[in-house]
């Protein structure tokens, strides 16, 4: 639909305030239903469009501006403005207009282009706003995933778990431990896990503080109430949340302690099993079976560790303990620790031992089975989920409403108060969640490595100790015979 802007002689229905100092005063259009665009708006917004970003186009736009101003001041004939519905014809006319020098008055093609640029520029602004909002939402949504990734990336690093020596205990008791712990906060898994919840409740406290400030300054209408409340309900619920956190961490530590005791039992049984095998198997014909049995015994703790922890490479951990055929057979099984127990049991059946000796060796296998049962119970059954959910919900709701309680006494200090309070309580809850799964928290690799060193030392010293005792007994028999004689 076409419309005209009359600059010289004005029709009766056009209202022009000539006393206005600006020659670019808005003018009403004929009632044709077409949208109205004043010249100043066209010039300013068209200059921001992407079509006029090039140098030559800027020059043409400048000449167009000068011609429109002159025609407005001198009362030249009207400038026709038309709209084009076809994008191809618009691009063609645009290139034609830019390739030829402009006349004293703007052409209909140029005015139609300016009108189209207004619409496109508004669309670009809306699209840019949408993209920026979407990017912000995506960034906020990625923060928890990033924090979880950073937190879980430290789980496979079992070689860094605490397994103390005498020097480690001295370092642990150092008077500089507080400064050392503070400086290492950036690499703490607990600190990283606090980023999503703590910063969320802190941001909400900022919103509440800004809202209350706006209400106090009468920026908002009187219908909006001030968000504040008495502190008595929080004083009554604070002991409850403290008891919930204490029970949560205590139950998690009980699981951690049980896992540690179970693994100590596994490792002590491994050493005792090796000792009994070296003691009872003396027949030279059973030498190959003895070597296989010792390999299975030493491989059992490694296989159990891989069974209980996520991301372990069992082939890599077992290839230096088992032969190629045994390793292939174990890896093809569904439950590798049980497969090794079956190999131990079948090997014991082939050994030429009396009933008492086999019973003692079989008792060690029973200890292994009991340890598997305890470990799988710990890994399969967490603390009741209802209690975990209740603690989490209580913490979140408690901190979301905390700024309302503290507003009367703290004002804008509710923001740092909420931050430090949330960091403290969420940190305690996070520690309980982390140690609830105890096996990644134990230094299993170091514990198994120490036991294997003890076993290799036992194997190296077994024959030497046996010869020493036999020689000592022979010497003692000679001494007794000498004194009796």
C-alpha positions as CSV (number, residue, x, y, z in Angstrom):
1,X,0.0,0.0,0.0
2,X,1.4,3.4,-1.0
3,X,1.3,6.6,1.0
4,X,2.6,10.1,0.5
5,X,4.3,12.6,2.7
6,X,3.4,16.1,1.6
7,X,6.2,18.5,2.4
8,X,5.2,21.6,0.4
9,X,1.5,22.3,0.4
10,X,-0.2,20.4,3.1
11,X,-3.7,19.0,2.6
12,X,-6.4,19.8,5.1
13,X,-6.1,16.6,7.0
14,X,-2.4,17.0,7.5
15,X,-1.3,18.7,10.7
16,X,2.1,20.4,10.7
17,X,3.3,22.6,13.5
18,X,5.4,25.2,11.7
19,X,6.3,26.9,14.9
20,X,8.4,23.8,16.0
21,X,12.1,24.6,15.7
22,X,12.9,21.2,14.1
23,X,12.2,20.9,10.3
24,X,11.8,17.1,10.9
25,X,8.7,17.3,13.0
26,X,6.4,14.3,12.7
27,X,3.5,14.7,10.3
28,X,0.3,12.8,10.2
29,X,-0.4,10.7,7.1
30,X,-3.6,10.4,5.2
31,X,-5.9,7.8,6.7
32,X,-4.9,5.1,4.3
33,X,-4.0,2.5,7.0
34,X,-0.3,2.7,6.2
35,X,2.2,2.9,9.1
36,X,3.8,6.3,9.7
37,X,7.6,6.8,9.7
38,X,9.0,10.3,10.2
39,X,12.2,11.2,8.3
40,X,14.4,11.4,11.3
41,X,13.5,7.9,12.4
42,X,14.1,6.6,8.8
43,X,17.5,8.2,8.6
44,X,18.7,7.2,12.1
45,X,17.5,3.6,11.9
46,X,18.4,3.0,8.2
47,X,22.0,4.1,9.1
48,X,22.1,1.3,11.6
49,X,21.0,-1.3,9.1
50,X,23.4,-3.8,7.7
51,X,22.7,-2.7,4.2
52,X,24.5,0.7,4.8
53,X,27.6,-0.7,6.5
54,X,29.8,-0.4,3.5
55,X,31.6,2.8,2.7
56,X,29.9,3.5,-0.6
57,X,26.5,2.9,0.8
58,X,27.2,5.4,3.6
59,X,28.1,8.0,1.1
60,X,24.8,7.5,-0.8
61,X,22.9,7.7,2.5
62,X,24.5,11.0,3.3
63,X,23.5,12.4,0.0
64,X,20.0,11.2,0.5
65,X,19.8,12.9,3.9
66,X,21.0,16.2,2.5
67,X,18.4,16.1,-0.3
68,X,15.5,15.3,2.0
69,X,16.5,18.1,4.4
70,X,16.7,20.6,1.4
71,X,13.3,19.5,0.0
72,X,11.7,19.9,3.5
73,X,13.1,23.4,3.9
74,X,12.4,24.7,0.4
75,X,8.9,23.2,0.1
76,X,9.7,20.9,-2.8
77,X,7.1,18.4,-4.1
78,X,6.2,15.4,-2.0
79,X,8.3,12.4,-1.6
80,X,6.6,9.2,-2.6
81,X,7.0,6.2,-0.3
82,X,6.1,2.8,-1.5
83,X,6.5,-0.6,-0.1
84,X,7.7,-3.6,-2.0
85,X,6.4,-7.0,-1.3
86,X,9.1,-8.9,-3.2
87,X,12.5,-9.3,-1.7
88,X,14.2,-9.8,-5.1
89,X,12.8,-6.6,-6.5
90,X,13.9,-4.7,-3.4
91,X,17.5,-6.0,-3.8
92,X,17.5,-5.1,-7.5
93,X,16.2,-1.6,-6.9
94,X,18.6,-1.2,-4.0
95,X,21.6,-2.0,-6.2
96,X,20.3,0.3,-8.9
97,X,19.8,3.1,-6.5
98,X,23.3,2.7,-5.0
99,X,25.0,2.5,-8.4
100,X,23.6,5.8,-9.6
101,X,23.9,9.3,-8.0
102,X,20.8,10.3,-6.1
103,X,18.6,13.1,-7.4
104,X,17.6,16.2,-5.5
105,X,14.6,14.3,-4.0
106,X,14.6,10.7,-2.7
107,X,13.1,8.1,-5.1
108,X,10.3,5.8,-4.2
109,X,12.7,2.9,-4.2
110,X,14.9,4.5,-1.5
111,X,12.0,5.3,0.7
112,X,10.5,1.8,0.4
113,X,14.0,0.4,1.2
114,X,14.1,2.6,4.3
115,X,10.7,1.4,5.4
116,X,11.7,-2.2,4.9
117,X,14.9,-1.7,6.8
118,X,12.9,-0.5,9.8
119,X,11.0,-3.8,9.9
120,X,14.2,-5.9,9.3
121,X,16.1,-3.9,12.0
122,X,13.4,-4.6,14.6
123,X,13.4,-8.3,13.6
124,X,17.2,-8.3,14.0
125,X,17.0,-6.7,17.4
126,X,14.3,-9.2,18.6
127,X,16.4,-12.1,17.2
128,X,19.5,-10.7,18.9
129,X,17.7,-10.4,22.2
130,X,16.3,-13.9,21.9
131,X,19.8,-15.3,21.1
132,X,21.4,-13.5,24.0
133,X,18.6,-14.7,26.4
134,X,19.0,-18.2,25.1
135,X,22.8,-18.1,25.5
136,X,22.4,-16.9,29.0
137,X,20.0,-19.6,29.8
138,X,22.3,-22.2,28.3
139,X,25.2,-20.8,30.2
140,X,23.3,-21.0,33.5
141,X,22.1,-24.6,32.7
142,X,25.7,-25.6,31.9
143,X,27.1,-24.5,35.2
144,X,25.8,-27.5,37.2
145,X,27.0,-29.9,34.5
146,X,30.5,-28.2,34.6
147,X,30.6,-28.4,38.4
148,X,29.6,-32.1,38.4
149,X,32.2,-32.9,35.6
150,X,34.9,-31.2,37.6
151,X,33.9,-33.0,40.7
152,X,33.6,-36.4,39.2
153,X,36.9,-36.0,37.3
154,X,38.7,-36.4,40.6
155,X,37.0,-39.7,41.5
156,X,39.2,-42.0,39.4
157,X,42.4,-40.5,40.9
158,X,42.6,-43.1,43.7
159,X,46.4,-42.7,43.8
160,X,45.9,-39.4,45.6
161,X,43.8,-40.8,48.4
162,X,45.1,-40.5,51.9
163,X,47.4,-43.4,52.8
164,X,49.7,-42.0,55.5
165,X,53.2,-42.7,56.5
166,X,55.1,-41.2,59.5
167,X,56.1,-38.1,57.4
168,X,52.5,-37.7,56.3
169,X,51.3,-37.5,59.9
170,X,53.8,-34.8,60.7
171,X,52.6,-32.9,57.7
172,X,49.0,-33.5,58.7
173,X,49.6,-32.0,62.2
174,X,51.5,-29.0,60.9
175,X,50.5,-25.6,62.3
176,X,50.3,-24.3,58.7
177,X,47.6,-26.8,57.8
178,X,44.9,-24.1,57.9
179,X,46.7,-21.9,55.4
180,X,47.5,-24.9,53.2
181,X,43.8,-26.0,53.2
182,X,42.6,-22.5,52.4
183,X,44.9,-22.2,49.4
184,X,43.8,-25.5,48.0
185,X,40.1,-24.6,48.1
186,X,40.1,-24.1,44.3
187,X,40.8,-27.8,43.7
188,X,38.4,-29.1,46.3
189,X,35.7,-31.3,45.0
190,X,33.4,-30.2,47.8
191,X,33.9,-26.5,46.9
192,X,33.2,-27.1,43.2
193,X,30.0,-29.0,44.1
194,X,28.7,-26.0,46.1
195,X,28.7,-23.7,43.0
196,X,25.1,-24.4,41.8
197,X,23.2,-24.4,45.1
198,X,25.1,-21.7,46.9
199,X,25.1,-19.2,44.0
200,X,21.4,-19.9,43.3
201,X,20.3,-19.1,46.8
202,X,22.7,-16.1,46.8
203,X,21.2,-14.8,43.5
204,X,17.7,-15.2,45.0
205,X,18.7,-13.2,48.1
206,X,19.9,-10.4,45.7
207,X,16.5,-10.4,44.0
208,X,14.7,-10.3,47.4
209,X,16.9,-7.4,48.6
210,X,16.4,-5.5,45.4
211,X,12.7,-6.0,45.6
212,X,12.5,-4.8,49.3
213,X,14.6,-1.8,48.4
214,X,12.3,-0.9,45.6
215,X,9.3,-1.2,47.9
216,X,11.0,1.0,50.6
217,X,11.8,3.7,48.0
218,X,8.2,3.6,46.7
219,X,9.4,2.6,43.2
220,X,6.8,-0.1,43.1
221,X,3.0,0.5,43.7
222,X,1.7,0.2,47.2
223,X,0.1,-3.1,46.4
224,X,3.5,-4.8,46.5
225,X,4.2,-5.9,50.1
226,X,7.6,-5.8,51.9
227,X,9.1,-9.3,52.2
228,X,10.0,-9.7,55.8
229,X,9.1,-12.0,58.7
230,X,9.8,-12.8,62.3
231,X,12.9,-14.9,63.1
232,X,11.2,-17.1,65.7
233,X,10.3,-19.9,63.2
234,X,13.9,-20.1,62.0
235,X,15.2,-20.2,65.6
236,X,12.9,-23.2,66.2
237,X,13.9,-25.1,63.0
238,X,17.7,-24.5,63.2
239,X,18.3,-27.3,65.7
240,X,16.2,-29.6,63.5
241,X,18.4,-28.9,60.4
242,X,21.5,-29.3,62.5
243,X,20.4,-32.8,63.7
244,X,19.5,-33.8,60.2
245,X,23.0,-32.9,58.9
246,X,24.7,-34.6,61.8
247,X,22.8,-37.8,61.2
248,X,23.5,-37.6,57.5
249,X,27.2,-37.3,57.9
250,X,27.3,-39.8,60.7
251,X,25.5,-42.4,58.7
252,X,27.8,-41.8,55.7
253,X,30.9,-42.1,57.9
254,X,29.6,-45.4,59.3
255,X,29.4,-46.7,55.7
256,X,32.9,-45.4,55.0
257,X,34.3,-47.0,58.2
258,X,32.6,-50.4,57.4
259,X,34.1,-50.3,53.9
260,X,37.5,-49.6,55.3
261,X,37.3,-52.5,57.8
262,X,36.0,-54.8,55.1
263,X,39.0,-54.1,52.9
264,X,41.4,-54.5,55.8
265,X,39.8,-58.0,56.2
266,X,40.2,-58.7,52.5
267,X,43.9,-57.8,52.5
268,X,44.7,-59.6,55.7
269,X,42.9,-62.7,54.4
270,X,44.9,-62.5,51.2
271,X,48.2,-62.5,53.1
272,X,47.1,-65.3,55.4
273,X,45.9,-67.3,52.4
274,X,49.3,-67.0,50.7
275,X,51.0,-68.0,54.0
276,X,48.9,-71.1,54.4
277,X,49.4,-72.1,50.7
278,X,53.2,-71.9,51.1
279,X,53.0,-73.9,54.3
280,X,50.6,-76.7,53.3
281,X,51.6,-77.3,49.7
282,X,54.9,-79.1,49.9
283,X,54.5,-81.8,47.3
284,X,56.7,-81.1,44.3
285,X,54.1,-82.5,42.0
286,X,51.7,-79.7,43.1
287,X,54.2,-76.9,42.3
288,X,52.3,-75.7,39.2
289,X,49.0,-75.7,41.0
290,X,50.6,-73.8,43.8
291,X,51.8,-71.1,41.5
292,X,48.4,-70.8,39.9
293,X,46.7,-70.6,43.3
294,X,49.0,-67.9,44.4
295,X,48.3,-65.9,41.3
296,X,44.6,-66.2,41.8
297,X,44.9,-65.1,45.4
298,X,46.9,-62.0,44.5
299,X,44.5,-61.2,41.7
300,X,41.4,-61.3,43.9
301,X,41.8,-57.9,45.7
302,X,42.6,-56.2,42.3
303,X,39.5,-57.7,40.7
304,X,37.3,-56.8,43.6
305,X,38.6,-53.2,43.5
306,X,37.8,-52.9,39.8
307,X,34.4,-54.4,40.5
308,X,33.5,-51.8,43.1
309,X,34.9,-48.7,41.4
310,X,33.8,-46.9,38.2
311,X,36.1,-46.6,35.2
312,X,38.8,-49.1,36.3
313,X,40.8,-50.9,33.6
314,X,40.7,-54.5,34.8
315,X,42.8,-55.9,32.0
316,X,45.6,-53.4,32.7
317,X,45.5,-54.1,36.4
318,X,45.5,-57.9,36.1
319,X,47.8,-58.6,33.2
320,X,50.9,-58.6,35.4
321,X,49.3,-61.1,37.8
322,X,47.6,-63.7,35.5
323,X,48.7,-65.6,32.5
324,X,47.1,-64.8,29.1
325,X,44.7,-67.8,29.2
326,X,43.7,-67.1,32.8
327,X,43.2,-63.4,32.1
328,X,41.0,-64.1,29.1
329,X,38.9,-66.6,31.0
330,X,38.4,-64.1,33.9
331,X,37.5,-61.2,31.7
332,X,34.9,-63.2,29.8
333,X,33.0,-63.8,33.0
334,X,30.2,-61.6,34.2
335,X,31.4,-61.4,37.9
336,X,35.2,-61.4,37.9
337,X,35.8,-61.8,41.7
338,X,33.4,-64.8,41.8
339,X,35.2,-66.3,38.8
340,X,38.6,-66.1,40.7
341,X,37.0,-67.7,43.7
342,X,35.8,-70.6,41.5
343,X,39.3,-71.0,40.1
344,X,40.7,-71.1,43.7
345,X,38.2,-73.7,44.8
346,X,38.8,-75.9,41.8
347,X,42.6,-75.6,42.3
348,X,42.2,-76.7,46.0
349,X,40.3,-79.8,44.9
350,X,43.2,-80.9,42.8
351,X,45.8,-80.5,45.5
352,X,47.0,-83.5,47.5
353,X,46.2,-82.2,51.0
354,X,44.5,-83.7,54.0
355,X,41.1,-82.6,55.2
356,X,42.3,-80.2,57.9
357,X,44.6,-78.3,55.5
358,X,41.9,-78.0,52.9
359,X,39.4,-76.8,55.5
360,X,41.7,-74.0,56.6
361,X,42.4,-72.9,53.0
362,X,38.7,-73.1,52.2
363,X,38.0,-70.8,55.2
364,X,40.0,-68.1,53.5
365,X,37.8,-68.4,50.4
366,X,34.7,-68.1,52.7
367,X,36.2,-64.8,54.0
368,X,36.5,-63.6,50.5
369,X,32.9,-64.4,49.7
370,X,31.7,-62.6,52.8
371,X,33.7,-59.6,51.9
372,X,32.2,-59.5,48.5
373,X,28.7,-59.6,50.0
374,X,29.5,-56.7,52.4
375,X,31.0,-54.5,49.7
376,X,28.1,-55.1,47.3
377,X,25.7,-54.3,50.0
378,X,27.4,-51.0,50.5
379,X,27.6,-50.1,46.9
380,X,24.0,-51.2,46.0
381,X,22.1,-49.8,49.0
382,X,22.6,-46.1,49.8
383,X,21.2,-44.3,52.8
384,X,17.4,-44.3,52.5
385,X,16.5,-41.9,49.7
386,X,13.6,-40.4,51.5
387,X,16.0,-39.1,54.2
388,X,18.4,-37.7,51.6
389,X,15.6,-36.0,49.7
390,X,14.2,-34.6,52.9
391,X,17.5,-33.1,54.0
392,X,18.1,-31.6,50.5
393,X,14.6,-30.0,50.3
394,X,14.8,-28.7,53.8
395,X,18.2,-27.1,53.1
396,X,17.0,-25.4,49.9
397,X,13.7,-24.1,51.3
398,X,15.5,-22.9,54.5
399,X,18.0,-20.8,52.5
400,X,15.5,-19.5,49.9
401,X,13.5,-17.9,52.7
402,X,16.4,-16.9,54.9
403,X,16.8,-13.4,53.3
404,X,13.2,-12.7,54.2
405,X,13.9,-13.4,57.9
406,X,17.2,-11.5,57.9
407,X,15.9,-8.4,56.1
408,X,14.8,-6.3,59.1
409,X,18.1,-6.8,60.9
410,X,20.6,-7.0,58.0
411,X,19.2,-5.1,55.1
412,X,21.5,-5.6,52.1
413,X,23.8,-7.7,54.3
414,X,21.4,-10.6,53.7
415,X,23.3,-11.3,50.6
416,X,26.7,-12.2,52.2
417,X,24.9,-13.7,55.2
418,X,23.0,-16.0,52.9
419,X,26.1,-16.9,51.0
420,X,28.2,-17.9,54.0
421,X,25.4,-19.7,55.7
422,X,24.6,-21.7,52.6
423,X,28.2,-22.5,51.9
424,X,28.6,-23.8,55.4
425,X,25.5,-26.0,55.6
426,X,25.6,-27.2,52.0
427,X,29.3,-28.1,52.5
428,X,28.5,-30.4,55.4
429,X,25.7,-32.0,53.5
430,X,28.0,-32.5,50.4
431,X,30.7,-34.2,52.5
432,X,28.1,-36.7,53.7
433,X,27.0,-37.4,50.1
434,X,30.6,-37.9,48.9
435,X,31.6,-40.4,51.6
436,X,28.3,-42.2,51.3
437,X,30.0,-44.1,48.4
438,X,33.1,-45.1,50.3
439,X,35.2,-47.1,47.9
440,X,36.3,-44.2,45.6
441,X,37.4,-42.4,48.8
442,X,39.7,-45.3,49.9
443,X,43.3,-45.5,48.8
444,X,42.6,-49.0,47.4
445,X,45.5,-49.0,44.9
446,X,48.0,-48.1,47.6
447,X,46.6,-50.6,50.0
448,X,46.7,-53.4,47.4
449,X,50.2,-52.3,46.3
450,X,51.4,-52.6,49.9
451,X,49.9,-56.1,50.3
452,X,51.5,-57.3,47.1
453,X,54.9,-56.1,48.2
454,X,54.4,-58.0,51.5
455,X,53.4,-61.1,49.5
456,X,56.4,-60.9,47.1
457,X,58.7,-60.4,50.1
458,X,57.0,-63.5,51.7
459,X,57.6,-65.5,48.6
460,X,61.2,-64.5,48.4
461,X,61.9,-65.2,52.1
462,X,59.9,-68.4,52.4
463,X,62.6,-70.8,51.3
464,X,65.3,-68.9,53.1
465,X,63.3,-68.9,56.4
466,X,62.6,-72.6,55.9
467,X,66.2,-73.4,55.4
468,X,67.2,-71.2,58.4
469,X,64.8,-73.0,60.7
470,X,65.9,-76.4,59.5
471,X,69.6,-75.5,60.0
472,X,68.8,-74.0,63.4
473,X,67.0,-77.2,64.4
474,X,69.9,-79.3,63.2
475,X,72.4,-77.2,65.2
476,X,70.1,-77.4,68.3
477,X,69.9,-81.2,68.0
478,X,73.7,-81.4,67.9
479,X,74.0,-79.1,71.0
480,X,71.5,-81.3,72.9
481,X,73.3,-84.4,71.9
482,X,76.6,-82.9,73.1
483,X,75.3,-82.0,76.5
484,X,73.6,-85.3,76.9
485,X,76.8,-87.1,76.0
